[in-house]
Amino acid sequence: MATNVILTGTVLPDSDVEKQIVEEAGGRLTTTDVSSKRELIESATDPVGIMTIETEIDESVMQAFPNLEFVSVHGIGVDMVDVDAATERGIPVFNTPHYCLEEVATHTLSLILACERRVCQFNNGVKAGGWDYDSEGPIRRLSTKTVGVIGCGDIGLEVVKRLDGFDVDILGYDPYVSGEEMSQYGIRKADFDALCENSDVITVHTPLTESTRDLIDASAFESMEPGVTVINAARGGIIDQEALCDAIESGTVAYAGLDVVEDEPPQDDRLLEFDTVIATPHAAWYSADALAELQRQAGENVAAFIRGETPEYVVNSAVLD
């Protein structure tokens, strides 16, 4: 009997890649486009595996499906899955951590440059009939600035590599990466407060966890020098959004480049009222190449498990022991 796997909450053009890979391994993949865990529980019939893109998989879902053996995430972050609850039940959680490193890093650099060079603001001014090089006030060379990188994992390091040619000073905050490791990439390790106090540009590349939710809060903004640029292409919940709005209004944050917000898609979002905020629709991950790699990696994780092998990417690998 084929292993019953469902792909839920899909926003992809199709699931043909995953379906072929999973079914070649002996599974049966069906898709269900639900918008909540409640709809998932009501619509699914006791799957052995769940592949999710954005649907929340928490303890209630695991209780509803007693034969659940794995959860697979299309993406790097697994904040939509209660990993602790899965681990307690011996359920491995898979992800796809390397499929879009280049895309997120280059998108981040694009946001930094757009903010620092006022690209969107100049564009809007010209299209409105203006032609004034100093309409956005003084602009300093990027090489005079310090960039603070919060999270020096794979994506953070890819951003640092791309900043190398701009001659910026780079500070790094990551409690899981040593100063010696950072120094190999030209990063000076700093604690969180020091990074906030001494950075002209702050870019966020940490996963969203209980310890990083609202990491950049009102207190953090108060410690920053006026005129800082804030970039976030990680998860919206890492920055306290109301505190960010207040910091923009006060002048502490001069420009913000955001690929993510707290609630997506935003509805009547105060952040989007500011002309100094550049927003993109959680698109940093996207390229045709990354999409193909995402689907292939997600499918191969599941196929390996069905074949009785260890998938390449397991978040809570201890459960497989």
C-alpha positions in Angstrom: 0.0 0.0 0.0 1.4 3.4 -1.0 2.4 5.8 1.7 -0.2 8.6 1.9 1.4 12.0 1.8 -0.4 15.4 1.5 1.0 18.7 0.3 -0.9 21.5 2.0 -1.3 25.2 1.6 0.5 25.3 -1.7 1.1 28.6 -3.4 3.3 27.0 -6.2 2.2 26.8 -9.8 1.9 23.0 -9.5 3.3 20.0 -7.5 4.3 17.9 -10.5 8.0 17.7 -9.4 7.2 16.5 -5.9 4.5 14.1 -7.1 6.8 12.4 -9.5 9.6 12.0 -7.0 7.4 10.8 -4.1 5.5 8.4 -6.3 8.6 6.9 -7.8 9.6 6.1 -4.2 6.4 4.3 -3.5 4.3 7.1 -2.0 1.0 8.7 -3.0 1.0 12.5 -3.0 -2.2 14.5 -3.0 -2.5 18.3 -2.7 -5.0 20.2 -0.6 -5.2 24.0 -0.8 -6.3 24.9 2.7 -5.7 28.2 4.5 -5.6 27.0 8.1 -4.7 24.0 10.3 -8.5 23.7 11.1 -9.3 23.2 7.4 -6.4 20.8 7.1 -7.7 18.6 10.0 -11.3 18.7 8.5 -10.2 17.9 5.0 -7.4 15.3 5.3 -7.7 11.6 6.0 -5.0 10.5 8.4 -1.8 11.0 6.3 1.5 9.4 7.1 3.3 12.5 5.9 2.5 16.2 5.5 4.4 18.5 3.2 3.6 22.2 4.1 4.5 25.5 2.6 2.8 27.8 5.0 0.0 25.9 6.8 0.7 25.7 10.6 1.4 22.2 11.8 1.1 22.2 15.6 0.2 19.7 18.4 -3.5 19.8 17.4 -2.7 18.6 13.9 -0.4 15.9 15.2 -3.1 14.7 17.6 -5.7 14.6 14.8 -3.4 12.4 12.7 -2.1 9.6 14.9 -0.3 7.8 12.1 1.7 10.9 11.1 5.4 9.9 10.7 7.0 13.0 9.3 6.5 16.7 8.4 8.3 18.3 5.5 8.6 22.0 5.0 9.1 23.7 1.6 11.6 26.3 2.8 14.4 27.2 5.1 12.4 28.4 8.2 10.3 25.9 10.1 8.5 28.4 12.3 5.1 27.1 11.1 5.8 23.7 12.7 5.9 23.0 16.4 9.2 21.2 16.2 9.2 20.5 20.0 5.9 18.7 19.8 7.0 16.8 16.8 10.2 15.7 18.5 8.3 14.5 21.6 6.3 12.3 19.3 9.3 11.0 17.4 8.2 12.8 14.2 11.1 14.1 12.1 10.8 17.5 10.5 12.5 18.1 7.1 13.3 21.4 5.5 15.2 22.7 2.4 17.9 25.0 3.8 20.0 25.7 0.7 17.7 26.2 -2.2 17.6 30.0 -2.3 20.8 31.3 -0.7 21.9 33.2 -3.7 18.5 34.7 -4.3 18.0 36.0 -0.7 21.6 37.3 -0.5 21.3 39.3 -3.8 17.8 40.5 -2.9 19.2 41.7 0.5 22.0 43.6 -1.3 19.4 45.1 -3.6 17.4 46.4 -0.7 20.5 47.8 1.0 21.6 49.6 -2.2 18.1 50.8 -3.0 17.8 52.3 0.5 21.3 53.8 0.7 21.1 55.2 -2.9 17.4 56.2 -2.6 16.6 54.4 -5.8 12.9 54.1 -5.3 12.4 57.6 -3.9 14.3 59.1 -6.9 12.3 57.0 -9.3 9.0 58.2 -7.8 10.2 61.8 -7.9 11.2 61.7 -11.5 8.0 60.0 -12.6 6.1 62.8 -10.7 7.9 65.4 -12.7 10.9 66.1 -10.5 14.5 66.2 -11.4 16.5 67.0 -8.3 19.6 65.1 -7.2 19.4 66.3 -3.6 15.6 65.8 -3.1 16.4 63.0 -0.6 19.0 64.9 1.4 22.7 64.1 1.9 23.9 60.6 0.7 27.1 59.2 2.1 29.4 56.7 0.4 28.6 53.1 1.4 32.3 52.6 2.1 32.0 55.0 5.0 29.4 52.9 6.8 29.2 49.9 9.1 26.9 47.1 8.3 25.6 45.0 11.2 24.6 41.4 10.2 22.2 39.7 12.6 22.5 36.0 12.0 25.8 34.7 10.4 24.5 31.4 9.1 24.5 30.4 5.4 22.5 33.4 4.2 24.2 35.9 6.4 27.6 34.8 5.1 26.4 35.0 1.5 25.4 38.6 2.1 28.8 39.3 3.7 30.5 37.9 0.6 28.6 40.2 -1.6 29.4 43.2 0.5 33.1 42.5 0.3 33.6 44.7 -2.8 32.0 47.7 -1.1 34.7 48.2 1.5 32.2 48.4 4.4 33.0 47.6 8.0 31.0 44.5 9.1 29.8 43.6 12.5 28.2 40.2 13.2 25.9 39.0 15.9 25.2 35.3 16.2 25.5 33.4 19.5 26.1 30.2 17.6 29.1 31.4 15.6 32.5 32.1 17.1 34.5 35.2 16.6 37.2 33.1 15.0 34.7 31.7 12.4 33.4 35.2 11.7 36.9 36.7 11.3 37.5 34.3 8.4 34.8 36.3 6.5 36.1 39.7 7.6 33.4 40.1 10.2 34.0 41.5 13.7 31.9 39.7 16.3 29.7 41.9 18.4 27.0 41.4 21.0 23.5 42.5 20.1 23.6 45.8 21.9 27.0 46.8 20.4 25.8 45.9 16.9 22.7 48.1 17.3 24.7 51.0 18.8 27.4 51.0 16.1 25.8 50.0 12.8 24.6 52.4 10.0 22.9 49.5 8.2 21.3 46.5 10.1 20.3 43.4 8.1 18.4 40.5 9.6 19.2 36.9 8.7 18.3 34.8 11.8 15.4 32.3 11.9 12.2 33.1 13.7 12.2 31.3 17.1 10.9 32.1 20.5 14.2 33.7 21.3 14.3 35.9 18.2 10.7 37.0 18.1 10.6 40.8 18.5 14.4 40.6 18.9 14.6 44.2 17.5 12.2 45.9 19.8 11.7 49.5 21.1 14.7 49.1 23.4 16.9 48.1 20.5 15.8 51.0 18.4 16.4 53.4 21.2 20.0 52.3 21.3 20.6 53.0 17.6 22.0 56.2 16.2 19.6 58.4 14.2 19.5 57.7 10.5 20.0 53.9 10.5 18.8 51.7 7.6 17.1 48.5 8.6 16.8 45.5 6.2 14.7 42.4 6.8 14.5 39.5 4.3 14.1 36.8 7.0 10.8 36.8 9.0 8.6 39.7 9.9 8.2 38.6 13.5 11.9 39.2 14.3 11.2 42.9 14.3 8.6 44.5 16.5 6.6 46.2 13.8 5.0 48.9 15.9 8.4 49.8 17.4 9.8 50.0 13.8 7.0 52.4 12.8 7.7 54.6 15.9 11.5 54.5 15.1 10.8 55.7 11.5 8.6 58.5 12.7 11.2 59.6 15.2 14.0 59.6 12.6 16.0 56.8 14.3 15.3 54.6 11.2 15.8 56.7 8.1 15.1 53.9 5.6 13.8 50.4 5.7 13.9 47.6 3.1 11.5 44.9 3.9 10.8 41.7 2.1 8.7 40.4 5.0 6.2 41.8 7.4 4.4 40.5 10.5 1.1 39.7 8.8 1.3 38.6 5.1 -0.2 39.8 3.0 -0.4 43.1 4.9 -3.8 44.8 5.4 -3.9 48.5 6.1 -0.4 48.2 7.4 1.0 51.4 9.0 4.5 50.5 7.7 3.4 50.9 4.1 2.4 54.5 4.7 6.0 55.7 4.9 7.7 56.8 1.7 11.0 55.7 3.2 10.0 52.1 3.4 10.7 49.9 0.4 8.6 46.7 0.5 8.7 43.6 -1.6 6.2 40.7 -1.4 8.2 38.0 0.4 10.0 37.5 -3.0 13.6 37.3 -1.9 13.6 33.5 -2.2 12.3 33.5 -5.8 13.8 32.7 -9.1 12.8 30.0 -11.5 16.0 28.2 -10.6 15.3 28.3 -6.8 11.7 27.2 -7.3 12.8 24.1 -9.2 15.5 23.4 -6.5 12.9 23.9 -3.7 10.5 21.4 -5.2 13.2 18.9 -5.9 14.8 19.0 -2.5 11.4 18.8 -0.7 10.4 15.8 -2.8 13.7 14.0 -2.3 13.5 14.5 1.5 10.2 12.7 1.5 11.3 10.0 -1.0 14.3 9.1 1.1 12.1 8.6 4.2 9.7 6.4 2.3 12.6 4.3 1.1 13.8 3.9 4.6 16.8 6.2 4.2 17.9 9.3 6.1 16.8 12.4 4.4 19.5 15.0 3.7 17.9 17.8 5.7 16.4 16.9 9.1 15.8 19.7 11.6 15.4 17.4 14.6 17.7 14.6 13.5 17.9 13.2 17.1 14.5 11.5 16.6 16.0 9.3 13.9 18.5 7.8 16.3 
